């Protein structure tokens, strides 16, 4: 078992500071395992909303839960949104006899009423699959190819990992989304998700995808909202610096897990990956997710102008701006875009993250940094 010490620390901090803590992330990313470790250590009560017996036990949730003390875990809570309303009076009790840990694989944005019901009472902890800080250096290529979902990454061979991801995509579309009340046909969403894979790392163009789907732009935006809200696609917002330049205004889209991206694109092996036209885009999305796993996704953007200057990732921390570029070649050099970004965005520091072995300066404010040394970047920007 891989030790997820940093994730456990964030979870323990949130539980100590809030009457309710929400552990959120895609299905099968390790939320239940992490919560089980905590519950086994501290004791407590466990309810799984996929269990008929546990759903029956919480048929009158406020009555059942108000008797409990200590840690109370409710898994897959988004299946029964009425539980959020029941938690509100329990969270407001002055004596705080219980701490509630709720696990969900859907964003509060697509579970109606959650944000409003528990506003001011809930702390959020985001969990992804495994990241560079949790695996060995010689496993980073496997992490890139297979992605970070535990059962995919730890599979006995690339073929087994591929089969697991294929089954995950099918189950996610055919079972998990309908259980959230999403009635869009699975085949339609799979087609759309695959299109997003081909746009991975590019600016979002709703009109173009809508034409390809034979639907409206509003429908395409709704599909994107569904995939973003279930943590399988990332929408990276553009930053507007008010420089008097024509800046890009559409978000970029990424399939968040590199293994799922490769499954959608038909990439089964490392050889397939290195000969695929989306190699550079795959690296960009993979490395970007690794940075965000270490530094957090709050106050993160990309930046670009119609004149061609662009910065893959812009982070604001402690009143300072930092930039990150992602290059798949292992000997990256200073670029014109980075020169422009340093000046226009007043960057404190920037890095070019690459898959090679060597760390070296390319400018007095810019450093080429191997992926395996991302801890250096996180240490300067700030670990979430």
C-alpha positions as a Markdown table, in Angstrom:
| # | Residue | x | y | z |
|---|---|---|---|---|
| 1 | Unk | 0.0 | 0.0 | 0.0 |
| 2 | Unk | 1.3 | 3.5 | -0.9 |
| 3 | Unk | 1.5 | 5.8 | 2.1 |
| 4 | Unk | -0.6 | 8.9 | 1.5 |
| 5 | Unk | 0.8 | 10.8 | 4.5 |
| 6 | Unk | 0.2 | 14.3 | 3.1 |
| 7 | Unk | -3.4 | 13.6 | 2.2 |
| 8 | Unk | -4.0 | 12.2 | 5.6 |
| 9 | Unk | -2.5 | 15.2 | 7.2 |
| 10 | Unk | -4.8 | 17.6 | 5.3 |
| 11 | Unk | -7.8 | 15.4 | 6.2 |
| 12 | Unk | -6.9 | 15.4 | 9.9 |
| 13 | Unk | -6.5 | 19.2 | 9.9 |
| 14 | Unk | -9.9 | 19.8 | 8.3 |
| 15 | Unk | -11.6 | 17.4 | 10.7 |
| 16 | Unk | -10.1 | 19.3 | 13.6 |
| 17 | Unk | -11.3 | 22.7 | 12.3 |
| 18 | Unk | -14.8 | 21.9 | 11.0 |
| 19 | Unk | -17.9 | 20.1 | 12.3 |
| 20 | Unk | -18.3 | 18.6 | 8.8 |
| 21 | Unk | -15.4 | 17.7 | 6.4 |
| 22 | Unk | -16.0 | 16.8 | 2.7 |
| 23 | Unk | -13.4 | 14.5 | 1.1 |
| 24 | Unk | -14.0 | 15.0 | -2.6 |
| 25 | Unk | -12.5 | 13.5 | -5.8 |
| 26 | Unk | -13.3 | 11.1 | -8.6 |
| 27 | Unk | -14.6 | 7.6 | -8.0 |
| 28 | Unk | -11.9 | 5.0 | -7.3 |
| 29 | Unk | -9.2 | 7.6 | -6.4 |
| 30 | Unk | -8.7 | 6.3 | -2.9 |
| 31 | Unk | -11.2 | 8.3 | -0.8 |
| 32 | Unk | -12.7 | 5.3 | 0.9 |
| 33 | Unk | -9.3 | 3.7 | 1.6 |
| 34 | Unk | -8.1 | 6.9 | 3.2 |
| 35 | Unk | -11.2 | 7.3 | 5.3 |
| 36 | Unk | -11.1 | 3.6 | 6.3 |
| 37 | Unk | -7.6 | 4.0 | 7.6 |
| 38 | Unk | -8.7 | 7.0 | 9.7 |
| 39 | Unk | -11.9 | 5.2 | 11.0 |
| 40 | Unk | -9.9 | 2.0 | 11.8 |
| 41 | Unk | -7.4 | 4.1 | 13.8 |
| 42 | Unk | -9.9 | 6.4 | 15.6 |
| 43 | Unk | -13.0 | 4.2 | 15.7 |
| 44 | Unk | -16.3 | 5.6 | 14.7 |
| 45 | Unk | -19.4 | 4.8 | 12.6 |
| 46 | Unk | -19.5 | 4.1 | 8.9 |
| 47 | Unk | -22.4 | 4.4 | 6.4 |
| 48 | Unk | -22.1 | 3.6 | 2.7 |
| 49 | Unk | -24.9 | 5.0 | 0.6 |
| 50 | Unk | -24.4 | 2.2 | -1.9 |
| 51 | Unk | -25.4 | -0.3 | 0.7 |
| 52 | Unk | -29.1 | -1.1 | 1.0 |
| 53 | Unk | -28.7 | -1.8 | 4.7 |
| 54 | Unk | -27.0 | 1.5 | 5.4 |
| 55 | Unk | -29.5 | 3.5 | 3.4 |
| 56 | Unk | -32.3 | 1.9 | 5.5 |
| 57 | Unk | -30.4 | 2.8 | 8.7 |
| 58 | Unk | -30.4 | 6.4 | 7.6 |
| 59 | Unk | -34.0 | 6.5 | 6.4 |
| 60 | Unk | -34.6 | 9.0 | 9.2 |
| 61 | Unk | -31.1 | 10.6 | 9.2 |
| 62 | Unk | -31.4 | 13.3 | 11.8 |
| 63 | Unk | -32.8 | 10.9 | 14.3 |
| 64 | Unk | -30.2 | 8.2 | 13.6 |
| 65 | Unk | -27.2 | 10.5 | 13.5 |
| 66 | Unk | -27.9 | 12.7 | 16.5 |
| 67 | Unk | -27.3 | 9.7 | 18.8 |
| 68 | Unk | -23.7 | 9.1 | 17.5 |
| 69 | Unk | -20.5 | 10.4 | 18.9 |
| 70 | Unk | -16.9 | 10.4 | 17.6 |
| 71 | Unk | -16.2 | 10.1 | 13.9 |
| 72 | Unk | -19.1 | 9.5 | 11.6 |
| 73 | Unk | -18.3 | 8.7 | 8.0 |
| 74 | Unk | -20.9 | 8.8 | 5.2 |
| 75 | Unk | -19.6 | 7.4 | 1.9 |
| 76 | Unk | -21.0 | 8.4 | -1.6 |
| 77 | Unk | -23.2 | 11.0 | 0.1 |
| 78 | Unk | -24.1 | 12.7 | -3.3 |
| 79 | Unk | -26.4 | 9.7 | -3.9 |
| 80 | Unk | -28.8 | 11.1 | -1.2 |
| 81 | Unk | -28.6 | 14.9 | -1.1 |
| 82 | Unk | -31.3 | 15.1 | 1.6 |
| 83 | Unk | -28.6 | 14.0 | 4.1 |
| 84 | Unk | -26.9 | 17.4 | 3.7 |
| 85 | Unk | -30.0 | 19.1 | 5.2 |
| 86 | Unk | -30.0 | 16.6 | 8.1 |
| 87 | Unk | -26.4 | 17.4 | 8.9 |
| 88 | Unk | -27.0 | 21.1 | 9.3 |
| 89 | Unk | -28.6 | 21.1 | 12.8 |
| 90 | Unk | -26.1 | 18.4 | 13.9 |
| 91 | Unk | -23.2 | 20.6 | 12.8 |
| 92 | Unk | -24.7 | 23.5 | 14.7 |
| 93 | Unk | -24.8 | 21.8 | 18.1 |
| 94 | Unk | -22.6 | 23.6 | 20.6 |
| 95 | Unk | -21.2 | 20.5 | 22.3 |
| 96 | Unk | -20.0 | 19.0 | 19.0 |
| 97 | Unk | -20.3 | 15.3 | 20.1 |
| 98 | Unk | -19.5 | 14.0 | 16.6 |
| 99 | Unk | -17.3 | 14.9 | 13.7 |
| 100 | Unk | -18.8 | 14.1 | 10.3 |
| 101 | Unk | -16.7 | 13.0 | 7.3 |
| 102 | Unk | -18.6 | 12.9 | 4.1 |
| 103 | Unk | -17.2 | 11.3 | 0.9 |
| 104 | Unk | -18.3 | 12.3 | -2.5 |
| 105 | Unk | -17.4 | 11.9 | -6.2 |
| 106 | Unk | -19.4 | 14.9 | -7.4 |
| 107 | Unk | -18.7 | 18.6 | -6.9 |
| 108 | Unk | -21.1 | 20.5 | -4.7 |
| 109 | Unk | -21.8 | 22.6 | -7.9 |
| 110 | Unk | -23.8 | 19.7 | -9.4 |
| 111 | Unk | -25.4 | 18.3 | -6.2 |
| 112 | Unk | -28.2 | 20.7 | -5.7 |
| 113 | Unk | -28.3 | 22.7 | -2.4 |
| 114 | Unk | -25.1 | 21.4 | -0.9 |
| 115 | Unk | -23.2 | 24.6 | -0.8 |
| 116 | Unk | -26.1 | 26.6 | 0.6 |
| 117 | Unk | -27.1 | 23.9 | 3.2 |
| 118 | Unk | -23.7 | 23.5 | 4.8 |
| 119 | Unk | -22.2 | 26.9 | 4.1 |
| 120 | Unk | -19.8 | 27.9 | 6.9 |
| 121 | Unk | -19.9 | 24.5 | 8.4 |
| 122 | Unk | -17.9 | 22.3 | 6.0 |
| 123 | Unk | -14.3 | 22.1 | 5.2 |
| 124 | Unk | -13.3 | 20.7 | 1.8 |
| 125 | Unk | -10.3 | 18.3 | 1.1 |
| 126 | Unk | -9.7 | 17.4 | -2.5 |
| 127 | Unk | -8.1 | 14.0 | -3.3 |
| 128 | Unk | -6.7 | 12.9 | -6.6 |
| 129 | Unk | -5.1 | 9.7 | -7.6 |
| 130 | Unk | -1.5 | 9.0 | -6.8 |
| 131 | Unk | 1.0 | 11.9 | -7.6 |
| 132 | Unk | 4.7 | 12.3 | -7.9 |
| 133 | Unk | 5.1 | 12.9 | -4.1 |
| 134 | Unk | 3.6 | 9.4 | -3.4 |
| 135 | Unk | 5.4 | 7.1 | -5.9 |
| 136 | Unk | 9.0 | 6.2 | -6.5 |
| 137 | Unk | 11.1 | 8.1 | -9.0 |
| 138 | Unk | 11.5 | 5.1 | -11.3 |
| 139 | Unk | 7.7 | 4.8 | -11.4 |
| 140 | Unk | 7.0 | 8.2 | -12.9 |
| 141 | Unk | 6.7 | 6.9 | -16.5 |
| 142 | Unk | 4.2 | 4.3 | -15.3 |
| 143 | Unk | 2.3 | 7.1 | -13.5 |
| 144 | Unk | 2.2 | 9.1 | -16.8 |
| 145 | Unk | 1.0 | 6.1 | -18.9 |
| 146 | Unk | -1.4 | 4.5 | -16.5 |
| 147 | Unk | -2.6 | 7.6 | -14.6 |
| 148 | Unk | -3.0 | 7.9 | -10.8 |
| 149 | Unk | -6.0 | 5.8 | -10.0 |
| 150 | Unk | -4.7 | 3.3 | -7.5 |
| 151 | Unk | -6.0 | 0.1 | -9.3 |
| 152 | Unk | -4.8 | 1.3 | -12.6 |
| 153 | Unk | -1.3 | 2.4 | -11.4 |
| 154 | Unk | -0.8 | -0.7 | -9.3 |
| 155 | Unk | -2.1 | -3.2 | -11.9 |
| 156 | Unk | -0.1 | -6.2 | -12.8 |
| 157 | Unk | 1.1 | -4.9 | -16.2 |
| 158 | Unk | 0.1 | -2.3 | -18.8 |
| 159 | Unk | -2.6 | -4.6 | -20.3 |
| 160 | Unk | -4.3 | -5.1 | -16.9 |
| 161 | Unk | -4.2 | -1.4 | -16.3 |
| 162 | Unk | -5.7 | -0.7 | -19.7 |
| 163 | Unk | -8.6 | -3.2 | -19.0 |
| 164 | Unk | -9.3 | -1.6 | -15.6 |
| 165 | Unk | -9.5 | 1.9 | -17.2 |
| 166 | Unk | -11.7 | 0.7 | -20.0 |
| 167 | Unk | -14.1 | -0.8 | -17.4 |
| 168 | Unk | -13.9 | 2.3 | -15.3 |
| 169 | Unk | -15.0 | 4.5 | -18.2 |
| 170 | Unk | -17.9 | 2.2 | -19.1 |
| 171 | Unk | -19.1 | 2.0 | -15.4 |
| 172 | Unk | -18.7 | 5.7 | -14.9 |
| 173 | Unk | -20.8 | 6.6 | -17.9 |
| 174 | Unk | -23.4 | 3.8 | -17.7 |
| 175 | Unk | -23.9 | 3.6 | -13.9 |
| 176 | Unk | -22.3 | 6.4 | -11.9 |
| 177 | Unk | -23.7 | 9.4 | -13.8 |
| 178 | Unk | -27.3 | 8.1 | -14.0 |
| 179 | Unk | -27.2 | 7.6 | -10.2 |
| 180 | Unk | -26.5 | 11.3 | -10.0 |
| 181 | Unk | -29.7 | 12.0 | -12.0 |
| 182 | Unk | -27.8 | 12.6 | -15.2 |
| 183 | Unk | -29.9 | 11.2 | -18.1 |
| 184 | Unk | -27.7 | 11.9 | -21.1 |
| 185 | Unk | -27.0 | 8.7 | -23.0 |
| 186 | Unk | -23.7 | 7.1 | -22.1 |
| 187 | Unk | -22.7 | 6.8 | -25.7 |
| 188 | Unk | -23.2 | 10.5 | -26.3 |
| 189 | Unk | -21.1 | 11.5 | -23.3 |
| 190 | Unk | -18.4 | 9.0 | -24.2 |
| 191 | Unk | -18.2 | 10.6 | -27.7 |
| 192 | Unk | -18.1 | 14.0 | -26.1 |
| 193 | Unk | -15.4 | 13.0 | -23.6 |
| 194 | Unk | -13.3 | 11.5 | -26.4 |
| 195 | Unk | -13.6 | 14.8 | -28.3 |
| 196 | Unk | -12.4 | 16.6 | -25.2 |
| 197 | Unk | -9.4 | 14.2 | -25.2 |
| 198 | Unk | -8.5 | 15.4 | -28.7 |
| 199 | Unk | -8.8 | 19.0 | -27.5 |
| 200 | Unk | -6.7 | 18.2 | -24.4 |
| 201 | Unk | -4.5 | 21.2 | -23.6 |
| 202 | Unk | -6.3 | 23.5 | -26.1 |
| 203 | Unk | -8.7 | 26.4 | -25.6 |
| 204 | Unk | -12.4 | 25.4 | -25.3 |
| 205 | Unk | -14.4 | 26.0 | -28.4 |
| 206 | Unk | -18.1 | 25.2 | -27.6 |
| 207 | Unk | -19.3 | 26.0 | -31.1 |
| 208 | Unk | -16.9 | 23.5 | -32.8 |
| 209 | Unk | -17.7 | 20.7 | -30.4 |
| 210 | Unk | -21.4 | 21.4 | -30.7 |
| 211 | Unk | -21.2 | 21.1 | -34.5 |
| 212 | Unk | -19.3 | 17.8 | -34.2 |
| 213 | Unk | -22.0 | 16.5 | -31.9 |
| 214 | Unk | -24.9 | 17.9 | -33.9 |
| 215 | Unk | -26.1 | 19.8 | -30.8 |
| 216 | Unk | -26.3 | 23.3 | -29.4 |
| 217 | Unk | -23.5 | 25.2 | -27.7 |
| 218 | Unk | -25.5 | 25.1 | -24.5 |
| 219 | Unk | -25.7 | 21.3 | -24.6 |
| 220 | Unk | -21.9 | 21.1 | -25.2 |
| 221 | Unk | -21.3 | 23.4 | -22.2 |
| 222 | Unk | -23.7 | 21.3 | -20.1 |
| 223 | Unk | -21.7 | 18.1 | -21.0 |
| 224 | Unk | -18.5 | 19.9 | -20.0 |
| 225 | Unk | -20.0 | 20.9 | -16.7 |
| 226 | Unk | -20.9 | 17.3 | -16.0 |
| 227 | Unk | -17.4 | 16.0 | -16.6 |
| 228 | Unk | -15.8 | 18.8 | -14.7 |
| 229 | Unk | -18.2 | 18.4 | -11.8 |
| 230 | Unk | -17.3 | 14.7 | -11.5 |
| 231 | Unk | -13.6 | 15.4 | -11.4 |
| 232 | Unk | -12.6 | 13.8 | -14.7 |
| 233 | Unk | -12.0 | 17.0 | -16.7 |
| 234 | Unk | -10.3 | 20.2 | -15.7 |
| 235 | Unk | -11.4 | 23.6 | -17.0 |
| 236 | Unk | -8.4 | 26.0 | -16.5 |
| 237 | Unk | -9.5 | 29.6 | -16.4 |
| 238 | Unk | -7.6 | 32.3 | -18.4 |
| 239 | Unk | -6.0 | 35.2 | -16.5 |
| 240 | Unk | -6.7 | 38.7 | -17.7 |
| 241 | Unk | -3.9 | 41.1 | -16.8 |
| 242 | Unk | -5.4 | 44.3 | -18.3 |
| 243 | Unk | -2.3 | 45.1 | -20.3 |
| 244 | Unk | -3.9 | 46.7 | -23.3 |
| 245 | Unk | -3.2 | 43.5 | -25.2 |
| 246 | Unk | -5.8 | 41.1 | -26.8 |
| 247 | Unk | -5.8 | 38.2 | -24.3 |
| 248 | Unk | -7.3 | 34.8 | -24.7 |
| 249 | Unk | -10.6 | 34.5 | -23.0 |
| 250 | Unk | -11.7 | 30.9 | -23.4 |
| 251 | Unk | -10.7 | 28.3 | -20.8 |
| 252 | Unk | -8.4 | 25.4 | -21.5 |
| 253 | Unk | -9.7 | 21.9 | -21.1 |
| 254 | Unk | -7.8 | 18.8 | -19.9 |
| 255 | Unk | -8.7 | 15.2 | -19.1 |
| 256 | Unk | -7.5 | 15.2 | -15.5 |
| 257 | Unk | -6.1 | 11.7 | -15.3 |
| 258 | Unk | -3.4 | 10.9 | -17.9 |
| 259 | Unk | -4.4 | 7.2 | -17.9 |
| 260 | Unk | -8.0 | 8.0 | -18.8 |
| 261 | Unk | -6.8 | 10.4 | -21.5 |
| 262 | Unk | -4.7 | 7.6 | -23.0 |
| 263 | Unk | -7.6 | 5.2 | -22.9 |
| 264 | Unk | -9.9 | 7.7 | -24.7 |
| 265 | Unk | -7.2 | 8.2 | -27.4 |
| 266 | Unk | -6.4 | 4.5 | -27.8 |
| 267 | Unk | -2.9 | 4.8 | -26.3 |
| 268 | Unk | -2.1 | 1.4 | -24.7 |
| 269 | Unk | 1.7 | 1.3 | -24.3 |
| 270 | Unk | 4.7 | 3.7 | -23.8 |
| 271 | Unk | 5.7 | 3.1 | -27.4 |
| 272 | Unk | 2.2 | 4.1 | -28.5 |
| 273 | Unk | 2.5 | 7.3 | -26.4 |
| 274 | Unk | 5.8 | 8.4 | -27.7 |
| 275 | Unk | 4.7 | 8.1 | -31.3 |
| 276 | Unk | 1.3 | 9.7 | -30.8 |
| 277 | Unk | 0.7 | 13.3 | -32.1 |
| 278 | Unk | -0.8 | 14.2 | -28.6 |
| 279 | Unk | 2.5 | 13.4 | -26.8 |
| 280 | Unk | 3.2 | 17.0 | -25.9 |
| 281 | Unk | -0.3 | 17.7 | -24.8 |
| 282 | Unk | -0.4 | 14.5 | -22.8 |
| 283 | Unk | 2.8 | 15.6 | -21.0 |
| 284 | Unk | 1.4 | 19.1 | -20.4 |
| 285 | Unk | -1.7 | 17.8 | -18.7 |
| 286 | Unk | 0.1 | 15.1 | -16.7 |
| 287 | Unk | 2.7 | 17.5 | -15.4 |
| 288 | Unk | 0.2 | 20.2 | -14.7 |
| 289 | Unk | -1.9 | 17.8 | -12.6 |
| 290 | Unk | 1.2 | 16.9 | -10.6 |
| 291 | Unk | 2.0 | 20.5 | -9.8 |
| 292 | Unk | -1.6 | 21.1 | -8.7 |
| 293 | Unk | -1.6 | 18.0 | -6.6 |
| 294 | Unk | 1.3 | 19.4 | -4.6 |
| 295 | Unk | 0.4 | 23.1 | -4.7 |
| 296 | Unk | -3.4 | 23.1 | -4.8 |
| 297 | Unk | -5.7 | 24.4 | -7.5 |
| 298 | Unk | -6.8 | 27.6 | -5.9 |
| 299 | Unk | -5.8 | 30.8 | -7.7 |
| 300 | Unk | -4.4 | 29.0 | -10.7 |
| 301 | Unk | -4.8 | 30.1 | -14.3 |
| 302 | Unk | -3.2 | 30.0 | -17.7 |
| 303 | Unk | -2.4 | 33.2 | -19.7 |
| 304 | Unk | -2.2 | 33.9 | -23.4 |
| 305 | Unk | -2.4 | 36.7 | -26.0 |
| 306 | Unk | -3.6 | 36.7 | -29.5 |
| 307 | Unk | -0.1 | 37.7 | -30.5 |
| 308 | Unk | 1.1 | 34.2 | -29.5 |
| 309 | Unk | 2.6 | 34.7 | -26.0 |
| 310 | Unk | 1.4 | 32.1 | -23.6 |
| 311 | Unk | 2.0 | 30.7 | -20.1 |
| 312 | Unk | 0.8 | 27.1 | -19.4 |
| 313 | Unk | 0.2 | 27.7 | -15.6 |
| 314 | Unk | 0.0 | 30.9 | -13.6 |
| 315 | Unk | -0.1 | 30.5 | -9.8 |
| 316 | Unk | -0.7 | 33.3 | -7.3 |
| 317 | Unk | 0.6 | 32.6 | -3.8 |
| 318 | Unk | 1.2 | 35.1 | -1.0 |
| 319 | Unk | 0.6 | 38.1 | -3.2 |
| 320 | Unk | 3.3 | 36.9 | -5.7 |
| 321 | Unk | 2.9 | 35.4 | -9.2 |
| 322 | Unk | 4.7 | 32.3 | -10.4 |
| 323 | Unk | 4.8 | 30.7 | -13.8 |
| 324 | Unk | 5.2 | 27.1 | -15.0 |
| 325 | Unk | 5.7 | 25.8 | -18.6 |
| 326 | Unk | 5.6 | 22.2 | -19.5 |
| 327 | Unk | 8.0 | 20.8 | -22.3 |
| 328 | Unk | 8.2 | 17.2 | -23.2 |
| 329 | Unk | 11.8 | 17.5 | -24.5 |
| 330 | Unk | 14.4 | 16.8 | -21.8 |
| 331 | Unk | 16.6 | 19.9 | -22.7 |
| 332 | Unk | 14.2 | 22.8 | -22.7 |
| 333 | Unk | 15.5 | 26.4 | -23.3 |
| 334 | Unk | 14.2 | 29.9 | -22.5 |
| 335 | Unk | 11.4 | 30.9 | -24.9 |
| 336 | Unk | 10.1 | 34.2 | -26.2 |
| 337 | Unk | 6.8 | 33.6 | -24.5 |
| 338 | Unk | 8.4 | 33.2 | -21.1 |
| 339 | Unk | 10.3 | 36.5 | -21.6 |
| 340 | Unk | 7.0 | 38.2 | -22.3 |
| 341 | Unk | 5.3 | 36.5 | -19.3 |
| 342 | Unk | 8.1 | 37.5 | -16.9 |
| 343 | Unk | 7.7 | 41.2 | -17.9 |
| 344 | Unk | 3.9 | 41.5 | -18.4 |
| 345 | Unk | 2.9 | 39.4 | -15.5 |
| 346 | Unk | 5.7 | 40.4 | -13.2 |
| 347 | Unk | 6.5 | 36.9 | -12.3 |
| 348 | Unk | 8.5 | 36.2 | -9.1 |
| 349 | Unk | 9.9 | 33.1 | -10.6 |
| 350 | Unk | 9.2 | 30.5 | -13.3 |
| 351 | Unk | 10.0 | 26.9 | -14.1 |
| 352 | Unk | 10.0 | 24.7 | -17.2 |
| 353 | Unk | 9.0 | 21.2 | -16.1 |
| 354 | Unk | 10.4 | 18.5 | -18.3 |
| 355 | Unk | 10.9 | 14.7 | -18.2 |
| 356 | Unk | 14.7 | 14.7 | -18.2 |
| 357 | Unk | 17.2 | 14.2 | -15.5 |
| 358 | Unk | 18.9 | 17.6 | -15.1 |
| 359 | Unk | 18.0 | 20.8 | -13.2 |
| 360 | Unk | 19.6 | 23.9 | -14.6 |
| 361 | Unk | 19.0 | 27.7 | -15.0 |
| 362 | Unk | 17.8 | 29.1 | -18.4 |
| 363 | Unk | 17.4 | 32.7 | -17.1 |
| 364 | Unk | 18.1 | 34.5 | -13.9 |
| 365 | Unk | 14.4 | 33.9 | -12.9 |
| 366 | Unk | 13.7 | 30.7 | -14.8 |
| 367 | Unk | 14.8 | 27.2 | -14.1 |
| 368 | Unk | 14.5 | 23.9 | -16.1 |
| 369 | Unk | 13.2 | 21.4 | -13.5 |
| 370 | Unk | 12.8 | 17.6 | -13.9 |
| 371 | Unk | 9.4 | 16.3 | -13.0 |
| 372 | Unk | 11.0 | 14.1 | -10.3 |
| 373 | Unk | 12.1 | 17.3 | -8.5 |
| 374 | Unk | 8.7 | 19.0 | -8.3 |
| 375 | Unk | 9.1 | 19.2 | -4.6 |
| 376 | Unk | 11.6 | 22.1 | -5.2 |
| 377 | Unk | 8.8 | 24.1 | -7.0 |
| 378 | Unk | 6.3 | 23.2 | -4.3 |
| 379 | Unk | 8.6 | 24.3 | -1.6 |
| 380 | Unk | 9.1 | 27.8 | -3.2 |
| 381 | Unk | 5.5 | 28.3 | -4.2 |
| 382 | Unk | 3.9 | 26.6 | -1.2 |
| 383 | Unk | 2.6 | 23.2 | -0.6 |
| 384 | Unk | -1.2 | 23.2 | -0.2 |
